Amino acid sequence: MASIFIASLTYIVPIGRVDAVLADHLAWLKAGHEAGHFIAWGPREPRDGGLIFVKAPSRDEAEALLASDPFILHALADLTITEWIPRMAFPGLEAFNG
C-alpha cells in the first residue's frame, strides 16, 4: 500500500533563476502525475516555494523521485518531506485515500 508524502520546496535563489527552470520542473511534475506518483502540486503564496503531494510505497522511493526534480538537481530549492496519514478525504479528494 502506498503512503502519502508532502514535499515542501523552498526557493534558495532569486525567483528569476527558478523561472528559468520552471518549464522543466512542470514537465517533470506532469510525467510524475502520469506515472501515478504525484497527486497534486502548486506554488505557495507568497511565491517562495511550493508543495507536491507524492504517492509512493516508501519514504525512500519518495525521496528518490523528488531527487530528480529539476529544482533540486539545479540546487534552486531546499526540500522537506513529511509523511502524511489522511484520516478523512472529502469528495473529490479520493486519491488521498491510500
Secondary structure, DSSP 8 states (H G I E B T S, - for coil): --EEEEEEEEE-S-HHHHHHHHHHHHHHHHHHHHTT-EEEEEE-SSSSEEEEEEEESSHHHHHHHHHT-HHHHTT-EEEEEEEE--S---TT-GGG--
